Amino acid sequence: MAFVRHGVLTANTVTEIVLPARKLDRIEVSNRDGAAEIFFRVANVDRNPDPVVGGDDTEILLATLNSVEMAAPDRSPISVKLISAGTPSYTVRAD
């Protein structure tokens, strides 16, 4: 069964979602309303620094309806950290 979380980001505040401690194959992060860019990082909990709006070494979802899918890191637990200058709606899905 897939792990799915939906939410709305608070401007300039990091939101962290810790995925269940089990073998995961893929992670998908979606910008559901395109209200603002979303910057994010996916890594093992102990190796995942906070992302910064416009910062280096972060993935980005543009301010459009879109998503990024990636292979899950090998070790769990896995952390997805998101930040935005605005208040976009997001979905994180892992399976």
N, C-alpha and C positions, 0 to 999 in steps of 0.2 A: 504494500500500500504506500502511496506517495505521501510525503510530508509537505504540507502546503500552509503558508502563512501569508495573510493579506494585511495591509496597513497603509497609513498615510504618514509620510515623514514630517517631522517638525524642522523648520528651516534651521540650518547650521548646527544641527544636533545629530550625533552619531546614533544610529539604531543598530543593535546587534541581535542577530538571530542565530542561536546555537542549534545545529541540526542534531537529530538523534544519533546516539553512539551505535551505529551499525554500518555495514557495508553499503555505500551509496555509489551509484554509477555516474549519475549526472546531476547537475544543479542548473536551474534556470532562474534568472532574475528578470522581471518584467517591469516596465514603466507603463502602468495601466491607463493613465489619462494624458500623458505628455505635457503636464503642467510645468515641469522644469527638468533640467538634467539631473540624473542620479549618478553619483560616483560610488564605486563599491570595491571591496576586496573580499576574496574567498580564500581561506587558508585554515590550517589547523588552529585550534583555539589559542595555543601557546605561542603561535608564530604569526599572529594577525594584528598588525598595528592599525590604529584608526586611520581611515581615509580622510582626505582633505578636499574640500571643494576646489576643483581645478588642479589638484595636486598630481604629482608624478606617481608612477607605479600603481595606478588605480584603473579599473575598468570604468567605462562610461556608457550610460544609456542616454541618448540624446532626448531633447524635449519633444518627443513624438511618441506615438504608441509603438513600442518595440520591445524586444527581449534579447537576451544573450544566454546561450546554453553552453556549458563547459563540462569537462570531465571533473568528477569530484576528486579531491585530494585522497591519497591512499590511507592516511591515518584519520581516525576520528577521536574526539569530537571535532566537528568542523564548524567554523564561524563564518557568517556572512555579515559584513559591516557595510552599512549604507549611509550616505549623507547627501544633502542637496541644499542649495541656496533658497529653494522654494519649498512647496508642500505637495509634491506629487504622490499619487497612489502607487503602490508597488505590490508585487507578488513574488515570493520566493518559493520555488518548488524543487524538491529533491526526491529522487527515487533510484 
